[in-house]
Every structure is written in C-alpha cells, then in structure tokens.
Amino acid sequence: MAAKFEPKLIGFLCNWCSYAGADLAGVSRYQYPANLRIVRVMCSGRMEPSLILEMFIQGADGVLIGGCHPGDCHYLEGNYQAERKVKMTKKLVKRAGLEPERLRLEWISAAEGERFAETIRDFTKQLKEMGPSPVSGDAPDIDKLMVLFAAKNAAKDFRLKLLVSRELGLVEEGNVYDEKIPQKEMDDLLESAIGYEMARCSIIFSIRDKALSVEELSERLDLPTDKVLQHIVTLRDRGLVILDRIEEDTPLYLAQEEGIK
Amino acid sequence: MNDDKVGAVLVIGGGIAGMQSSLDLADSGFKVYLLEKSPTIGGAMSQLDKTFPTNDCAMCIMAPKLVETGRHQNIKLITNADLDQVEGEAGYFKVTISKHSRRVDETKCTGCGICTQRCPVEVPDDYNRGFKLRKAIYVKYPQAVPSVYAIDKDICIGCGVCSEVCGAGAVTYDQTEEKTQLDVGSIIITPGFEEFDLTKKRKEYGYGKYLNVVSSLELERMLSATGPYGGMVLRPSDGKVSKKMAFIQCVGSRDRSIGNPYCSSVCCMFAIKEAVIAQEHNPGQEATIFFMDIRAFGKEFDDYYIRAEKEHGIRFVKNNRISSIAENPKTNNLIITYISDGELVTEEFDLVTLAVGMTAPKDAKTLSEKLGVDLNEYNFCSTDILFSPLETSHPGIFVGGAFGAPKDIPDSVSEASGAAAKASSIIASERGKLVTVKEYPSEREVSDKEPRIGVFVCHCGINIGGVVDVPNVVEYAKVLPNVAYAENNLYTCSQDTQQKIKEKIEEHGLNRVIVASCTPRTHQPLFQNTVAEAGLNPYLFEMANIRDQCSWVHMREPEKATEKARDLVRMAVTKARLNSPLPKVPIEVKPSALIVGGGISGMTAALELSKQGYETFIVEREDELGGLMKRIHYELMGEEKDIQKKLKEMVKNIDSDEKIHTFTNSTVKDVSGYVGNFKTVIDHNGEDKEIDHGIVIVTTGGQEYKPSEYLYNKNENVLTQLEFEEKLAKEGKVDANTIVMIQCVGSRTEERPYCSRVCCTEAMKNSLKIKEMKPDANVYMIYKDIRTYGFSEIFYEEAARNGIKFIRYDDESKPKVSDKKGLEVKIMEPFLGEEILIKPDLLILSAATIPHPDNTDLAQMLKVPLSKHRFFLEAHMKLRPVEFATEGIFLCGLAHSPKFFEECIAQASAAVSRAATILSKDKIFVEGTVSSVNEEKCTGCGTCEMVCPYGAIRVDMEELKAKVAEVLCKGCGTCGAACPEKAIEIAHFTDMQLLSQAIAALKEGST
C-alpha cells in the first residue's frame, strides 16, 4: 500500500496578525496537523504572484497567505494588495492546470488562535482529499510544470506586475483622468493580459534550446497560428526571441537567454 | 520637599511589579536600585505554570523581563538584602541596606551548578512547596536572575566540597554581611503578598493532616513543567495520577472568623486556570470547583470561565462555604459534603486543592515602621484608594502590586508602571543625571566572510523537549551547510545562556546566530541584544519557532513535530546564510502627547505628563471634560467622597496648567506619522487643526448600556444605576419603600459575554446609600454572582448586615418584570425552590459598561486592534496592559475594559510611565528593515509610490528614480512586491531570503 499522502503546505504569514494568530494557537495548545511550514513576512502585501507560483513548482501541495482582516492591516492596506495579487495568482494557477483551491488567502487576526488551527486543519484535510499537486512529488506532470513555469514568468513580467499592483488604485481611487476603471473592465484586461503573457512565456520555453516554426509552436501550444505569429512579433520587439534561420520557406525562431529565467 | 533632589529610585521587592517599575524608570532616565529579600528576583510569578486568561506560560513571558532587569545598565540589583533604615524626605532619602552573605562571590559565580550537584545536604525546597528537595547551596529556579548560587547557612554543614569543586573560586565561606548606603529621590514598595497560612484551616480542611489536600500554589508547582512532577498532577499520598479533583474556593478569604473578610480577587480565575491546565496535561481529568461566587471580573475572564465550563467540562458547584473535609483512611481520598438542589450530597475526590487567599507580606509591619508608611487593618499598605491609589501615607513613597490590595498580574504591572510615573515626577528635574548610556562593542565586519552559523536549540523545560527530540535536532543542525556550532539549552532565554551564546560567538568565530525556541514576536529583541553585545549586528540573528508553531500544536505527534522542528531549523539556517548587517536609523522625538478622550483617565494622564515635563493635547468630543465621571456623585472609599467637587478641582488644575492644551468639541480626523513624530488632524469646533506630537494615549472611555430589557424606557420607575445615582444626588432623599436591583443587565449575556466589573460594587454603594437615607426601605438585589472583589467585599458584608436581600439567578431563571398591575418582579428563589413576587416602587438596572462607539474609527486611524468586545486590545494582556504593539501608542481606562476610578488612575499613570520611556529620549532608533531602490533598474514608473500607504517612497521627478524616506518606511514590503522592474529590495526579507527559506521548507537537500 502506498504511504498515506501527507500534503506539503507552505504558509506566508504577516507578522502582526496571522503569525501572531499562529502563536496564539500555540499558546492555547490548539492542535493542528504538522503539514504546515511557516515563513514570516512583515505584511501580506509583500507576497508576489511569482513567489507563490514558485512554491508550486518546488512541490508545494498548497500555499496559504495569511493577512490581517480588512481594515486591520498594520500597514494600512497591504492586505488589500495581497487580495488582488492572490486573485490574479489563482487565475494563473488555474491556467497551469492546478486547482486554484490549492492557494488560499485567509484573514486571521492575532486574537484568532482557534481559527488559525481550524484553518490549517481544514486546508490540510481539503488537500488530502484533493490528492497531491500534479507537479509535486517524485513524478511531476512535466507538461503542467512547463505551463507553471510559464505562468511564473508571466507573473514576473512588467506588464502583469504593473496591472495587478495598480488595480486597487485604478478601480477604487481613479486614474490620471480622475476616472474609476470599472472592476469588470479591469478583470477582462487582466484576464487577456494573463492569457497573452502566459502564451508568450510558453513560446519562449518551447524554443529555449531548439528553434521552431510558427506552425510547430501552434501545434505544441494549442494556439491558432496567427496568434502565435503575433506573439512572436511582440517577443522579437522585446528582444526576447530572434529569428534563428529560415528552412525552406519556414522561419524558425529561438529564445534569447534573458527570456528564460 | 528637598531642593537637592536625587535622580535615583529605590524599588523594594523584585517580583513582576518591582521589575516593571524598575524597567520603566531605568528606561526613562533614572538610576534604579532594586532591593530583593531573597537571592533571586522574579517573585511569585516565577512559580506559576500558566497565566489566565491567555494560558501563556508564565516563565516564557516573564523571562525577557527578568533578563532585561538583570542586565540593564541603570538597574542595580541588590538581592539577598533587607532595608535597614530610611532618613530624609521626598526628593532626597538616605537609605541603609544590609546585604546578607550569600557566601558566594557574585562577581565570580558563573551559575554552572556543579556545587549543587556535589553538595551532600538536602532540605525540602520551599520554592517547590516541599515536593522537591534542594541542596544547601542552590538557586531558586533554573532561569534565576542573577544566576548566582547562595549557601543556606542554616543547613550547611561546612564540609567544604562546594569550594573544592568550584572552578571559578566563587565560594567564600567567610563572606560577611555588608551595609550599603544609597541616596535616592523616591521609593517604590512592591513586596507582593503572602499566602494565607493554611494550617489555620487544619481543623476544617485537614491541610497538613490529609496528604491529598494541597494549596493552589502547590498544585501550580505540580502543573509546572519545571516543577517536581514535570507537569503531572500526582497525589502526594501515593504518587498516583489524580483523576478526580476538587477545588474549594475562598480559603483564607471572605472569612471574618480568621480576620480576612476581604476577597483575594485572583483565586477564582486561578482555580479555573488550574483545572483547565490539569485537564490539558491529563486528558480526562475531572475537576469540580466549589465556589460561593465566581469572580471572573477582568478583561475576557468570563470568556475563559465559559470555555472552561462548556469546552473543558469543568464542573462548577455553587455552594455556601464548604464547612469541612473528611478523609477516607483506606484510599486517602477526600470526602466533601455539599448542598445540591436542596439536598445534602457526599462526594469523594482523589485530590482537593484549597484556593489559598492572599495576605499582606510577613514583614509588612517592620517595613511600614522603617518607611513610616501606614497599613490598613489587614496589614496591606494604606492608600487613599480612590484618587491616589499609588501614594502611601509618606510623601515620596509609592506602592504597586498586591501590597496595596490583592490583585492579579496585569493590574500589578499597571500599578507598578503607575508608581514609576509618580516616583519619577517628583524628581523629573534630575532625569538623566545618574544614568549611563549603553555602549555596544563596535560591529564585526562580516560581509567579506563565509557565514559561520551557531544554532542554539531550546528545550524550554519540557515545553519543547517534552515533544520534540531536541538532541536529534541539534545533531541535524550540526551537519547543515555553514553551521559551525550547535548545542541545546534547558532555557535558551536564561541569563547564563546569554553569556554562553556570547562566549560561543567568540570561541567559534560565529557570524550568524540562530535560536530555535519560541516566537520572534516576544523573544527576538532579547537575543538580538545578546548578539549585539558580542559585536554582531542584530540582523545577523534569526529565530526558528519550534514551540508555538511546533511542539505546542503537535503535542500528540512527537515524530512529526521533531521532523518539523528539523525543517524549521533548516529554513532558519537557509535564511541566516543570506542575512546581512543593517544599520538602525535614528529619529527625533517630539516631547509631547496627544490624549484622545478627556475623562478621568485622560485628565489623569495629562496632569501626570505635565508633572513629567511634557506638553499635552487633550481632544474631547464633548463640550467639557469629565466623561463618565460627570455622572458619579459619591463613593464608598477614599478621602474625598464628593466626586463632582474632585472633578471641578481636576478640570481647574488642567485649565491652569500651561503644558496642557484642551480641545473640547473636537474629534480626531486623521493620524499620520510614527512614534516620536505623529501628526494628527482634529476637527475643533468644525475647523481642522493640526497637532504634532510624539506619542498617543487612547482614553476614549466607555458608556452605560441603554437596556432593551426589563421595561427600561417603558416604565418611568425603571432606571439604570447611574440614573438612580443622579436622582439620589439631585433629590437628596429616597421616596420608594421597596427597591429591586437587577445585576448583569447587558453584561454576561450572549451578546456581551463579559463582566462589567464595577456594577456589583456600584449596586452595594447605592443600596447602602438607600439604607442610609431610608433605613426601613426594602432592597432586593437579584444577581448572578456578587463580584465585589478585593476590599469591596467589606461593602457586600455591610449590605447584607443592613438587611439587603440577595437572590441569585442564572440564564435559565432570569427575573420576569411586568407593569400590568404596577411594577412586578417575579424571581425564582433558589433556596426556597419557588418563585416569589416582589412589587417594587423602583427597579434599578445595573447596566453594562459598553465600549465607546468611537473606538472602531479611531482603531482604524491608529491601526491598532480592538478586542472581540470592541474595547481596545493591548499588546499583551498580562505584561503589556497599557500599550499597543505599535510603538508610541498607549491606552488606559475604560478604553481598555470596564474598571473603577482608582484603576483608571493607576492605568493612566502607567500609560504615562510607559510613554516617558519614549518621550525622555531625544532620539530613538528605528529598525533597519526598510526598502531600498536599485537605481540602475528603476525606470521611475511610480508603481511603488502608488502602493505605499505611508508616502515613504516617491519618484524624484528630476532623476526619474524612486527614492525611499527611510524614517517613514515601515518595511512592509508592498513596494518591493509591486515593483515591475524588481528594482526594490526589502532588507531582511529579500526575494532571495524568502524564496530560499520557503524552498528549504519543501526540499530537504535544498540548502
């Protein structure tokens, strides 16, 4: 019989609320499963999507981000920033073929030791039911891992970082024209940016050691050829992809080193 | 008062109160002499296992204070010593002290303990209540400060072995008593309390006769991880684990027959805590508490009481005082007879704990004679309780803690801080004259060196070692990359271990240090200071939390806990390798305070701050000062019983004080800035006004609940206690013949499960007033528990003597009030077992004290937390009762929780004392964990500026590069996470540090 599955759970907890809540769980001796490893950060706003995605790449079965309750953030609004970022990260996780429920954002205060323990019990139970992450363990799903890499790189990209960091300000406070961007519009914009950037990062991965044509890429990535070509143009503009050679009538493209992080 | 004032204070008694007074004074510019009778400071708190209502481990939370007191450069510990004589007056006392011989040289002893191992003489150890033996040469407890042994001359046989084995040559048999003379400006007395002598109850309860009858302090030692039984509750008669224990409350308290009619205030919570902890240590443990009233009157105490009953199944049996205990001679079980549902019931228990009362310290009389301070009739220190709870009868001498009246730790800590404020205000002109500034050795250069990491793994008694295989973790740490040294310690936080860490840094050339123990939130500063003393930048220190987040939460999975502890140490090692030294940024401090709320607490704080020499701005929502005090007219205790007269006097003092600026009709609109440099915008009569100040004290106060029950607002003869008091004061007479008071209206309910603390005593006050004005009036008090704690119990006695009739109710048998045929109250009389009908002329409701509605907005503006009942939540319920976790913001009075005048005054003084530790400095230093911009990568896009809520990072429009204002930066890291160019690093939480630490958690070989 296979050993019972013990999910690997990593938690990034803010110093002021969630970490203190975890301490209170300790002081109050609320027992919870030993699957969680905690990294202390000063604020949940410190979390960035690429860091979270890296955790899945490294084999985490679940990631918990813990922050202060809305309005309670020790740093005023870091938790609201975290909320936006986690929302976007969930989209990236989903596109990579992982269940977005593997990523949780929880508001846990310094007075909620019991809730902290209950959250960990519940999250661990949920992960046990879900089974291992497709990319964790000894035999990760390489295809999904590749997409996850792409997702991580997309998350590191200027465009997504800029959009997600400014989302709160643009939607809640207004832009340079003193207009508030409707949430729906912002969601659509992010969604399309995520799709584009992930596709671009996937393209870069596919041509990191071997030059390929638009058609080959289209087949491999399940994308229409015209879209692939459009992305190749953008990536060439960004200096991340070069034309390697032309075989017969077919141009073959190769990724530049700085595109592969 | 003397003109030649001295900037030093003598503190007498080194328990938690004495330590708090000493630390406050020493941190605000005064030299402190801390005099302790016994060879070790720490007092009663050091003997406790856990503390209510948070179940914090007493030693864990006290250890940092012990160590800090022990090594503070401006606190001189004088242990094993007694006060001889005091001359002089406030401002300048000449004090003579006799330091008894330890027969061990304090300057040479390293505390290694080899002497104790070899000493052939054994004697019952009083610290462990005789359940354990100690040697003739000993320390009281492992974390003792100072960590210096002492010879007990009474039992030492003079064999000479300790001197022979002592490597340090510290044993000096011929050491004699030393007389020391000190000049001090003021004196604080914090000698604590003595346990009631239970042998006086030998006849009734068989204490000292039946082996399985123990005191609550004895049970506490059993429960303690460091105690005789390693945390197990064993029957002294046969060493078997107790399965069914009972507690008998009020032994030596509320008992005029033995001369202690007062309530000892802490025993109810103490017993509940012990029952809960006993059950935690021994699942299935049955515990029954026999009580007269459960007095869970403190902040969140009732929540704890409810949890003990509902979740832990602790059985609470309300009874008259249990008259006697018998023993079953065969089993040594104890037989208790009590009344249940009107029947006499006999039940057997295998262990009985007597909730021992507090009495005045043994040497109270000699102390009072030497100091010239008065005692009350129970030998506690006499004060004008109401308005000067911290002042003794002798000017310049102040009191704090249980010596004033029986009280718990947070109240003792508040009073101790308050007494420090009082003691320093009379010598404020001498601030800074006798102190020395701490100098650290220059920092070692480490950037060019390969990391050499030292790992210190703590057993924490059995707190960690009882679950996690500590030696295994140490062996594991030794082979991790860059680890040059690893060891385990019984208590890594103890003073001798600090010394050891410094030695190991030197010996092994360590340039990174990791302590694997408890939470960095409480213990990091202590260890950072230790490494700084060894010349390492504090940021080269790292912690692994293998207790709060490992051994304590995986108690039933020791293997997994050990594996997790190894992982946590590996993670810390990974991070420590990447740690680099960070500078501390100095910031200027504005020596002024903003006080939000002008009630008794705010007014007291303002007057005390002014005495300390600091400017104050009071912001009051209403058009005059006074708050709830405006509604109180008379009191039971204190010299000045006319409250309104006192209020006028206070307001006059404030108005005539140049340093105090009062803004009535004002509210806080916005708060910005940080400790030392706050900027607050207030709305003053409709106009914005900006105030610059260094600290904030929150004194928003509370309100009386407007009942929705018992026909309040529907029948004009139904009033709240405050309304009734106002009516009495106005009319000067009582018209009603029959009066009913209902207690706990809006308190201890499902919606508001807390106790409002003051209502029982207020009801006694008003009922006694009725009897005074109209002796033949019938007064009924319908109550859940009478909570007249401390000396207020005397008024309960008096009320009963004056014919007030008391009827108990609970949630199932609430009184029913109707007014169809005149006002009628129906209530189940539990002793008669039937419902009775009362037709009162007046129904008075003891309405709850509720938090001020402003709390929610103010908490958000200040970014400080509220408790679940919407009072403000302090940094730590036990040891930091008047401050928030955010530096420079303090709280006191009803903003904290419901309380009496004298408690508000003590807390307000305490807040001032804590504030003075900041205001007394020209500069304080902010942490080095700030963000920094790599200008080569920065494109000036401004995303960081958008996300920073502090305006601490802005794009310079000329250079088009982001610049960080380090003083404003709080180090949250949001800008770093947002920067699209990865141009911002957050010191101590860099991408690399977080990532490697997290990856180390997931992959064993990844370091």
Boltz contact constraints between the chains, C-beta under 6 A:
constraints:
  - contact:
      token1: [A, 8]
      token2: [B, 1002]
      max_distance: 6.0
  - contact:
      token1: [A, 10]
      token2: [B, 998]
      max_distance: 6.0
  - contact:
      token1: [A, 10]
      token2: [B, 1001]
      max_distance: 6.0
  - contact:
      token1: [A, 22]
      token2: [B, 549]
      max_distance: 6.0
  - contact:
      token1: [A, 23]
      token2: [B, 519]
      max_distance: 6.0
  - contact:
      token1: [A, 23]
      token2: [B, 548]
      max_distance: 6.0
  - contact:
      token1: [A, 25]
      token2: [B, 553]
      max_distance: 6.0
  - contact:
      token1: [A, 26]
      token2: [B, 548]
      max_distance: 6.0
  - contact:
      token1: [A, 26]
      token2: [B, 549]
      max_distance: 6.0
  - contact:
      token1: [A, 26]
      token2: [B, 552]
      max_distance: 6.0
  - contact:
      token1: [A, 26]
      token2: [B, 553]
      max_distance: 6.0
  - contact:
      token1: [A, 27]
      token2: [B, 55]
      max_distance: 6.0
  - contact:
      token1: [A, 27]
      token2: [B, 56]
      max_distance: 6.0
  - contact:
      token1: [A, 28]
      token2: [B, 55]
      max_distance: 6.0
  - contact:
      token1: [A, 29]
      token2: [B, 552]
      max_distance: 6.0
  - contact:
      token1: [A, 31]
      token2: [B, 553]
      max_distance: 6.0
  - contact:
      token1: [A, 32]
      token2: [B, 553]
      max_distance: 6.0
  - contact:
      token1: [A, 34]
      token2: [B, 554]
      max_distance: 6.0
  - contact:
      token1: [A, 34]
      token2: [B, 557]
      max_distance: 6.0
  - contact:
      token1: [A, 34]
      token2: [B, 560]
      max_distance: 6.0
  - contact:
      token1: [A, 34]
      token2: [B, 564]
      max_distance: 6.0
  - contact:
      token1: [A, 37]
      token2: [B, 567]
      max_distance: 6.0
  - contact:
      token1: [A, 37]
      token2: [B, 1001]
      max_distance: 6.0
  - contact:
      token1: [A, 38]
      token2: [B, 549]
      max_distance: 6.0
  - contact:
      token1: [A, 39]
      token2: [B, 997]
      max_distance: 6.0
  - contact:
      token1: [A, 39]
      token2: [B, 998]
      max_distance: 6.0
  - contact:
      token1: [A, 41]
      token2: [B, 989]
      max_distance: 6.0
  - contact:
      token1: [A, 42]
      token2: [B, 971]
      max_distance: 6.0
  - contact:
      token1: [A, 42]
      token2: [B, 972]
      max_distance: 6.0
  - contact:
      token1: [A, 42]
      token2: [B, 973]
      max_distance: 6.0
  - contact:
      token1: [A, 43]
      token2: [B, 972]
      max_distance: 6.0
  - contact:
      token1: [A, 43]
      token2: [B, 973]
      max_distance: 6.0
  - contact:
      token1: [A, 45]
      token2: [B, 972]
      max_distance: 6.0
  - contact:
      token1: [A, 45]
      token2: [B, 974]
      max_distance: 6.0
  - contact:
      token1: [A, 46]
      token2: [B, 973]
      max_distance: 6.0
  - contact:
      token1: [A, 46]
      token2: [B, 977]
      max_distance: 6.0
  - contact:
      token1: [A, 48]
      token2: [B, 977]
      max_distance: 6.0
  - contact:
      token1: [A, 55]
      token2: [B, 998]
      max_distance: 6.0
  - contact:
      token1: [A, 58]
      token2: [B, 999]
      max_distance: 6.0
  - contact:
      token1: [A, 58]
      token2: [B, 1002]
      max_distance: 6.0
  - contact:
      token1: [A, 59]
      token2: [B, 1002]
      max_distance: 6.0
  - contact:
      token1: [A, 60]
      token2: [B, 1002]
      max_distance: 6.0
  - contact:
      token1: [A, 71]
      token2: [B, 860]
      max_distance: 6.0
  - contact:
      token1: [A, 74]
      token2: [B, 863]
      max_distance: 6.0
  - contact:
      token1: [A, 75]
      token2: [B, 970]
      max_distance: 6.0
  - contact:
      token1: [A, 75]
      token2: [B, 972]
      max_distance: 6.0
  - contact:
      token1: [A, 76]
      token2: [B, 949]
      max_distance: 6.0
  - contact:
      token1: [A, 77]
      token2: [B, 949]
      max_distance: 6.0
  - contact:
      token1: [A, 78]
      token2: [B, 972]
      max_distance: 6.0
  - contact:
      token1: [A, 78]
      token2: [B, 974]
      max_distance: 6.0
  - contact:
      token1: [A, 81]
      token2: [B, 947]
      max_distance: 6.0
  - contact:
      token1: [A, 81]
      token2: [B, 974]
      max_distance: 6.0
  - contact:
      token1: [A, 158]
      token2: [B, 980]
      max_distance: 6.0
  - contact:
      token1: [A, 161]
      token2: [B, 980]
      max_distance: 6.0
  - contact:
      token1: [A, 162]
      token2: [B, 943]
      max_distance: 6.0
  - contact:
      token1: [A, 162]
      token2: [B, 980]
      max_distance: 6.0
  - contact:
      token1: [A, 165]
      token2: [B, 943]
      max_distance: 6.0
  - contact:
      token1: [A, 165]
      token2: [B, 947]
      max_distance: 6.0
  - contact:
      token1: [A, 165]
      token2: [B, 978]
      max_distance: 6.0
  - contact:
      token1: [A, 166]
      token2: [B, 946]
      max_distance: 6.0
  - contact:
      token1: [A, 169]
      token2: [B, 946]
      max_distance: 6.0
